[in-house]
Amino acid sequence: MEKDSKIFVAGHRGMVGSAIVRELRRQGYGNIVTRTHAGLDLTDQRAVEDFFSAERPEYVFLAAAKVGGIVANSKAPADFMYVNMMLEMNVINAAWRHGCRKLEFLGSSCIYPRMAPQPMPESCLLTSALEQTNEAYALAKISGLKYCEYLNRQYGTDFISVMPTNLYGPNDNYHPTHSHVLPALIRRFHEAKIAGTPSVTCWGDGSPLREFLYVDDLANLCVFLMNNYSGNETVNAGTGKELTIRELTEIVAGTVGYEGKILWDTEKPNGTPRKLLDVSKATALGWSARTELRDGVRMAYEDFLTNTMRAER
């Protein structure tokens, strides 16, 4: 990308999209196009066509998505499939039809099989069954990835995809029931500390292994890949490091300053037992994550106090 290239960041108000905008600006890209949902409904095919016809972006970062944790995915699988399928197909198709030079599709590591080999290489996609708790979302993301691949093969486009592990950081969703595990823990431990609650109960038994990537590190990789990678196979985005959910809760509780007991409700689901990405491909390309988890959790908590809590007052 040239510094004055017209770049459309879809989903710029979300955690990933806003991080990509920050990274682009940090690197000196000044011609960034964004739209709010009110200004452009990405599930509306005609509206998306009209936008691409008028704006003619050269590069597209497709970070827009309907996202949520286990509870949200379990309660509304039809919504997660429909919204994500519609918006990604509309944007990817319009980017091809209007001659975009390159598009980068943002997915999720939940696309990989529930019992995939660990660490999970990009090549294990579609080799066995998905995790049931987020199957609808995963199917939608797989479809977006595959559509990019098929356009490349059939029409010679240069559309790529990146599959991040569990993300956290500035502008995360801290909703009490619809958020992912790390931001949910930040909120619960903060509220328990303020209320003086003697214990906090977490889902499952704490044994699942997870990997967490600070969102600004992902944004750095996204820009790096846009400038340095072309190919049909996706690229995993992670740290290559994992820890148990129990260990994560202890880190979050310590960062927040909660000193009560941590209890576990083993009647609740654990989710996928292990989810570590093989990041050797990104490493071979010359990229690696920079933010250590404890530092990232501290920065995420500071963002939660500064932005989320202030907005809710």
Secondary structure, 3 states (H helix, E strand, C coil): CCCCCCEEEECCCCHHHHHHHHHHHHCCCCCEECCCCCCCCCCCHHHHHHHHHHHCCCEEEECCCCCCCHHHHHHCHHHHHHHHHHHHHHHHHHHHHCCCCEEEEECCHHHCCCCCCCCECHHHCCCCCCCHHHHHHHHHHHHHHHHHHHHHHHHCCCEEEEEECEEECCCCCCCCCCCCHHHHHHHHHHHHHHHCCCEEEEECCCCCEECEEEHHHHHHHHHHHHHHCCCCCCEEECCCCCEEHHHHHHHHHHHHCCCCEEEEECCCCCCCCEECECCHHHHHHCCCCCCCHHHHHHHHHHHHHHHHHHHHC
